[in-house]
Amino acid sequence: MEEEWRQQLEAAHSAWISEARFHAKEIALKRGYVTSDDIWEACPPPATIDSRVMGAVFSRHEFQQTGYVKSRRSVCHKRPIGTWVLRP
């Protein structure tokens, strides 16, 4: 069910998701990993998109989750968010 939802979200917002993935790859190449906070800073989603769209950004096989860090965004109240690396 979640995979179907993610596919629908990606189809509806493919332009923004493509741009966000580009930024995610750039950040991961420079720093070694990337988080959704980094994407919020580099390429915030339009207000009309559900914030859960971040899951679609990292859903491709090219990203691998490696751990968690506390979110820097005040609206997240330091909840854990995933750290992602590019697969070799």
Long-range contacts (C-beta under 8 A, 24 or more apart in sequence): 6-55, 6-56, 6-59, 9-50, 9-52, 9-53, 9-56, 10-56, 10-59, 13-45, 13-49, 13-53, 13-56, 16-43, 16-45, 16-46, 16-49, 16-53, 17-53, 17-56, 17-57, 19-43, 20-45, 20-54, 20-57, 21-57, 21-60, 24-57, 24-58, 24-63, 24-84, 25-62, 25-86, 28-63, 28-84, 28-85, 28-86, 29-86, 32-85, 33-66, 33-83, 33-84, 33-85, 34-83, 34-84, 34-85, 35-69, 35-71, 35-81, 35-82, 35-83, 35-84, 36-71, 36-81, 36-82, 37-71, 37-72, 37-73, 37-76, 37-81, 40-73, 58-82, 58-84, 61-87, 62-86, 62-87, 63-87
